[in-house]
Amino acid sequence: MKVLLLQNNPIESFGCYLEQIEARDIRSRLVHVYAGEALPATAGWDAVIVGGTPESAMTLHRHSALGREVPYLRELVAADIPIFGVCCGGQVLAMILGGSVERLPAMEIGLVELELTDEGRGSDLLAGFPRTFPAFEWHADVFVPPPGAQTLIGGGAWRAQAYQSGLNVGVLFHLEYGIDGVERWAEAYANELAPTGLMARDIVEQCMPHAEKMQSLGRRLMGNYLDMLGA
């Protein structure tokens, strides 16, 4: 099996998602799209993991480094290569599959309590998940799942926090990071906290007691996805 990972921002790495792939000795390739690295041929990949970026999915085509990724993802979808999209990655995937992206009235930032939907509780992707769980969030845009997709998780500021369409998956939240990742985000994007009245240290303190559980669920989420792919 071969998995391609497309990183769209230097801050937003793949954390324990990549660790799970490497733990199974799956061949993988990490492309730093934000840095202008070349996208490989679409053929030959068994799955593609698409990371997030502060850029809006609605205007991604305007950015020279990332704009070329949208038609590339369209080619992957046309070739029936499964995609797992994180945050903005999940939003772009939703649009390609026929869904859409909307802007929230206010950014959703920090620790959020999420809940499995009825479809989510019966999903192989979320096998072993509790009915409710904490997750780290940081986004202004959200996806409207594509037609026919299952909405697996809700809660927080938006009714659809994760969807699945075949083997294509989009998630808004971040379970891939330990507390070091939360600290990195809070420092890098501190300017976005002003409307919330929170400081970077507040976000870290929110997440600190739940960091171990979130990473455990992140490993389970990616492990379940790899199981679904037959890895």
N, C-alpha and C positions, 0 to 999 in steps of 0.2 A: 504494500500500500504506500502511496505517496500523497503527502498533504502539503499544500502551499499556504503560507501565511503572508498576508499583505498588511504591513504596518504603515499606518497613515499619519502618524505623529510620533515624534521622539519620546514624548511623555507617556503615551498610551501603548505600552507593551502588552504582551499576552500572558505574562505571569504564569500561574499554575496551569493554564490551558496548554501552553507550550510544554510545560514540564510533564503533563500527562501524555502528550504525544511522544516525547522523547523517552519516557519510562517504558513505553511499549515497543521501543526500537523501531518505530515507524519512520520511514524516510521522510524528511521534511526539508523545506526550503523557505527561508525567511527573506522577504523582499522589502526593503525600506523605500516604499513608494514615495513618501514625502521628500526623500533625498534625491529623487530622480532616477533611482535604479530601474533597470529595464524589466518589464514584465515578460515572463517566459511564455513560450507557446502554450496555448490552452490545453492541448492534447496531452493525455498521460497522467493527469491528476485525478485522484480518487475523491478529494474534497478540498475546499478552499476556506480558510478562516480569514475573515475581513475585520480589521480593527477599526477603532473609532478615530475621530478627529474633532477639534473644536469648530471646524468649518461646517456650515449647514449642508445637509444632503440636498437641499433645494437649489443650492448655488454651486455645488461641487464642480460642475462642468466648466466653471469660469477659472478654476485654478490649474495652472499649467502642469504641476506635478501630479495632482490627483484627478484632474478632469479626464485624463486618458483611461482612468480605471473604470469609469462607468460603462463605456462600450465593451471593455474587456470583460466585465462581469456579465454583460448581456450575452456575450459569446459563450461564457461558461454555462449560463442558464440554458441557452439554446442547445448546448451539448449535453444537457442533463448531468452536469457535474455538481454535486451538492455543495451548498454554501452555508456557512455558519457566520452570521453577521453580528458584530457587537456594536451597540449604540448607533453611531452614524452608519456603520457597516450594515446593520440590520435595517436601517431606514432606507438606504439606497437599494438594498435587496427587495424591500417591500415595494418600492416604486417600480422596479424592473418586473416584478411578478404581477403588477396590476393594482397594487395598493397605493397609498399616498403618504405624505408627510405633512404634519401640522405643527404650528408654533404654539407652545404653551403660553398662558398669560404671564407666568413667572417661571424662572428656571427651577428645576427639581434638583436639589443639591443636598448631599449628606446621606445619613442613614435613613432608610425607608423600610417599613414593614410591608411585605408583599404576601399575596395569597394565591394558591393554586385554584384555578377554575375547575369545574366539573371535568372538562376535557383534560386539563392538566393532571388531575389526580389519576386518570387512566392512561397517562402517556408514558411510554418507555423512556422518553428523554428525561423525565423527572422521577423515575423510579428511585425510591429511597428518600425522596424529599419530604420534609414535614409539610403540613397544610399551610402554615405560615412561616415566614423566615425573614431575617433582616438582609438587606442588600445595600451596597454603596451606589449612589446615583449622582450623575452630573451631566445634565443635558437641558437644552432649551426646546429642541424639536422632539417629536414623537412620531411613531408610525401608526398608520391605519392599516391593519393586516390585509393582505391581498385576498381577492375572492376565493372562497373555498378553504382558506387556511384556518387552522384551529388556534384560538386564543388560549394559551396555556396558563398564563399568569396575569393577575391584575393587581390593583392596589396602588398606593401612593397617589400621585397627581394624575395618573392616566389609567384608563380601563384596560389597556393592552400593553403589558410589560414584556411579553414574549409570545411569539407565534411560531407555528410550524406548518409548512406546506410541502408534503412529501418528505424529503430529506433536507429541505431548505429550512433554516431556523434563523430567527432574528430575536435578539434580546436587547432591551434598553439598559439594563442594570449591569453592574460589575461585581462578579464574584471571583475574578481572577487574581485579585491583589491581596497581599498581606498589608499590615499597617504601614510598611515602608512605601508601598504604592499609594496608599491614601495620603500619606504625608507629601509625597512627590506631587500629586495632583493639587492638593490644597495650597502648596507653595507656588506652583507654576500658574495656577488659575485664580490666585487670590483676588485679583481685580474684579472678578465676577461675583464676589461675595458681598459687595457693598449693599445691594438692595435687600439682602437677607438679614443684615445686621449681625452676621456671624463673622468670626475671624477664622483664619486657617487652623489655629489650635482647637477651636470649637468643633470643627469637622473631625479632626483626629480624635478628640476625646469622645465624640459620639460613637465612632467606629471601633475604638480600642477594645471595649469589652466583647465585641462580636467578631473581631477580625479572624480568630481561629475558626469559628463556625462558618463564616462566609467562605474562607478558603477551602474548608472541607467540602462545602456544597459546590464550590467551583470545580474541585477535582472530580466530584461525583457527576456534575453536569457534563463536563467534557468526556469523562469516562463512559457515561451513558451514550453520548453521541457517537463516540468511536465504536462502541458495541453495536449501535444501530447500523453503522457502516460496514460491520463485519471485520473490524480490525482486531 
